[in-house]
């Protein structure tokens, strides 16, 4: 016979999480979602036939430490910097805002999330800083790719891509070989990146 031990009245439930445990759980969920989105985009890039780098850590231009870049693609005339987000619900805000609002299901207020457009500005700045010693006349292209089921307000829609539109853009540029100067730029980025940085932003 199995005896069920009841929780004494007033005793805390095992389901109650401390603030630190809740924060750790939220961080784990974000990491899993982020990894899923990066994997989807990584598979898309692999089919395009251009040089790519994934999970790149470059020195941050805003202070000590490193900034983590999801994907870099060497185009014939530019370096594409890709920020990937795996979101659900609906995203609203202004392209210039530092934060967007994400609402899931019937949520009224939702929550504020860091704008991937703003986030990728820092990534692009890091790429420019690394490449500047070997080339000044090069272009850095910023792209934000959403891989989840999230919908965006019309004001944001033109600033984000899905994996299909990203692949279409890259394939359109892959018919030309990268210029020799772009290869030097790529080598400079590879030399500057850190596989295991002490800190990332």
Secondary structure, 3 states (H helix, E strand, C coil): CCCCCCCCCCCCCCCCCCHHHHHHHHHHHHHHHHHHHHHHHHHHHHCCCCCEEEEEEEECCCCCCEEEEEEEEEECCEEEEEEEECCCCEEECCCCCCEEEEECCCCCCCEEEECHHHHHHHHHHHHHHHHCCCCCCCCEEEEEEECCCCEECHHHHCCCECHHHHHHHHHHHCCCCCCHHHHHHHHHHHHHCCCCCCCEC
